[in-house]
Amino acid sequence: MSGAADAIARLRDGDLTVWNGLPAGTEPADLEPAIDAPGDAPAMTGLGLRKALVRFGELAGTDVEAEVWVSPESSEVWLVAIDDPPFAGAPAQVLERLGAPALRLDNALGTVSLPGSEWVYPDRGLTVFADEEDERVWRVALFTPCPPEQYEERYRAFLGQRRR
C-alpha cells in the first residue's frame, strides 16, 4: 500500500487522532486499496476557488461512501470526503480528542443550515462536519495540511441544497 492508502486504512481502523494529513502529490491510484474503485463517471464541482472532478466509491471493507476530489486532469487528489465516518465518534469525543478547531464555519446538511458545523483542523488536513444537536459527525474531509487562511480557497465545499 502507498502512504496515502496506508494512512486512510489506519484512520478507518482507528480514530481521528491517527490522521495527520493526505500526503502532498497523492495520485488517485495511491488510494488503492483503501478506497474501492471510484466510479468512471466523475462530476465537476467547486472546491474552494478551484474546479474539481469528484469520483464516488467506498471505504474498503465497509459500505461507507467516499468521494475522491481530484484536479481537472485527474492527476492529483485534492480531498477525500467520507460520509457517516464510523471512526469519528460523537462531536464531544472529537473535541475531547482533538481540541478546539482552528476554524468553525457554517455549513448545511441537505436543506438544514448548521451554524458552526464545519470544524477545520488545517494542520491535520482534516475537517469534521458535526451536528452537535443530533450528536453525530456526518462527514469528514481529508486533505493535505495547510495554513488556516488557505483552507477556504483550497478545500472548502458548501454542502447545502436549496429548496425549489
C-alpha positions as CSV (number, residue, x, y, z in Angstrom):
1,M,0.0,0.0,0.0
2,S,1.1,3.6,-0.6
3,G,1.5,6.1,2.1
4,A,-2.0,7.6,1.3
5,A,-3.7,4.2,1.3
6,D,-2.0,3.2,4.5
7,A,-3.0,6.4,6.3
8,I,-6.6,6.0,5.2
9,A,-6.6,2.4,6.3
10,R,-5.2,3.4,9.8
11,L,-7.9,6.0,10.0
12,R,-10.6,3.5,9.1
13,D,-9.4,1.1,11.8
14,G,-8.7,3.8,14.4
15,D,-10.0,7.2,15.2
16,L,-9.3,10.8,14.1
17,T,-6.2,11.1,16.3
18,V,-4.2,8.9,13.8
19,W,-4.9,11.3,10.9
20,N,-2.0,13.7,10.1
21,G,-3.0,14.7,6.5
22,L,-3.1,13.5,3.0
23,P,0.4,13.3,1.6
24,A,1.1,16.0,-0.9
25,G,1.1,14.9,-4.5
26,T,-1.2,11.9,-3.9
27,E,-2.5,10.5,-7.1
28,P,-5.8,8.6,-7.4
29,A,-4.1,5.2,-7.8
30,D,-2.3,5.9,-4.5
31,L,-5.6,5.5,-2.6
32,E,-6.0,1.8,-3.7
33,P,-6.9,-0.5,-2.0
34,A,-8.1,1.8,0.9
35,I,-10.8,3.2,-1.3
36,D,-12.6,0.8,-3.6
37,A,-12.6,1.8,-7.2
38,P,-14.3,5.2,-7.6
39,G,-16.7,5.2,-10.5
40,D,-15.8,6.2,-14.0
41,A,-18.3,9.0,-14.4
42,P,-16.9,11.9,-12.4
43,A,-18.9,15.1,-11.7
44,M,-17.3,18.6,-11.9
45,T,-17.9,20.8,-8.9
46,G,-16.3,23.7,-7.0
47,L,-13.7,23.1,-4.3
48,G,-12.6,26.3,-2.7
49,L,-11.8,28.6,-5.6
50,R,-11.0,25.7,-8.0
51,K,-13.0,23.3,-10.1
52,A,-12.5,19.6,-9.2
53,L,-13.7,16.2,-10.5
54,V,-15.5,14.1,-7.9
55,R,-15.4,10.4,-8.2
56,F,-17.6,8.2,-5.9
57,G,-16.6,5.0,-4.2
58,E,-16.5,3.3,-0.8
59,L,-14.1,3.0,2.0
60,A,-12.6,-0.5,1.6
61,G,-14.1,-3.2,3.8
62,T,-17.2,-1.1,4.6
63,D,-20.3,0.2,2.9
64,V,-19.3,3.8,3.8
65,E,-19.4,6.2,0.9
66,A,-16.2,8.0,-0.1
67,E,-15.7,10.8,-2.5
68,V,-12.3,11.4,-4.2
69,W,-11.9,15.1,-5.3
70,V,-9.2,15.4,-8.0
71,S,-7.6,18.0,-10.2
72,P,-9.4,18.5,-13.5
73,E,-6.7,16.5,-15.3
74,S,-7.2,13.7,-12.6
75,S,-3.5,13.7,-11.8
76,E,-3.7,14.8,-8.1
77,V,-6.1,14.1,-5.2
78,W,-7.1,17.3,-3.6
79,L,-9.5,15.9,-1.0
80,V,-11.1,12.7,0.2
81,A,-14.6,13.0,1.8
82,I,-16.2,10.2,3.9
83,D,-19.8,10.3,4.8
84,D,-21.0,8.9,8.2
85,P,-17.5,8.0,9.2
86,P,-17.6,5.1,11.7
87,F,-14.2,6.1,13.2
88,A,-15.1,9.7,14.1
89,G,-17.2,9.2,17.3
90,A,-19.6,11.9,18.5
91,P,-18.9,15.6,18.3
92,A,-18.0,15.8,22.1
93,Q,-15.4,13.0,21.5
94,V,-13.9,14.8,18.6
95,L,-13.4,17.9,20.7
96,E,-12.0,15.8,23.6
97,R,-9.5,14.0,21.3
98,L,-8.5,16.9,19.0
99,G,-9.3,20.0,21.0
100,A,-10.9,23.1,19.6
101,P,-10.7,23.5,15.8
102,A,-8.7,26.4,14.3
103,L,-11.9,27.4,12.3
104,R,-15.6,26.9,12.8
105,L,-17.6,27.7,9.7
106,D,-21.3,27.5,8.9
107,N,-22.4,24.7,6.5
108,A,-25.5,22.7,5.9
109,L,-26.8,19.1,5.7
110,G,-29.2,19.0,2.8
111,T,-31.5,22.0,3.3
112,V,-30.8,22.3,7.0
113,S,-28.4,25.1,7.9
114,L,-26.0,24.1,10.7
115,P,-24.2,27.2,12.0
116,G,-20.6,26.4,13.2
117,S,-20.8,22.8,12.0
118,E,-17.7,22.7,9.8
119,W,-14.7,22.2,12.2
120,V,-11.4,22.7,10.5
121,Y,-8.1,21.3,11.7
122,P,-5.9,22.6,8.9
123,D,-2.6,21.5,10.5
124,R,-4.0,17.9,10.5
125,G,-5.6,18.1,7.0
126,L,-8.9,17.4,8.5
127,T,-12.4,18.9,8.5
128,V,-15.1,17.4,10.7
129,F,-18.8,18.2,9.9
130,A,-20.6,17.9,13.2
131,D,-24.3,18.2,14.2
132,E,-24.0,18.8,17.9
133,E,-27.7,18.8,18.4
134,D,-28.1,15.3,17.0
135,E,-24.7,14.3,18.5
136,R,-23.3,13.0,15.3
137,V,-20.4,13.5,12.9
138,W,-22.0,13.3,9.4
139,R,-18.8,13.8,7.3
140,V,-15.1,14.2,7.3
141,A,-12.9,15.7,4.7
142,L,-9.2,14.7,4.4
143,F,-6.6,16.9,2.6
144,T,-3.0,18.0,2.6
145,P,-2.3,20.1,5.7
146,C,-2.3,23.9,5.1
147,P,-2.3,27.2,7.0
148,P,-5.8,28.2,8.2
149,E,-6.0,31.1,5.8
150,Q,-5.6,28.8,2.8
151,Y,-8.4,26.3,3.8
152,E,-11.3,28.2,2.2
153,E,-9.6,28.9,-1.1
154,R,-8.3,25.4,-1.5
155,Y,-10.6,22.9,0.2
156,R,-13.9,24.3,1.2
157,A,-17.1,23.0,-0.3
158,F,-20.5,24.2,0.7
159,L,-22.7,21.2,1.0
160,G,-26.1,22.7,1.4
161,Q,-29.0,22.3,-1.0
162,R,-31.6,24.8,-1.9
163,R,-35.3,24.1,-1.8
164,R,-37.2,24.6,-5.0
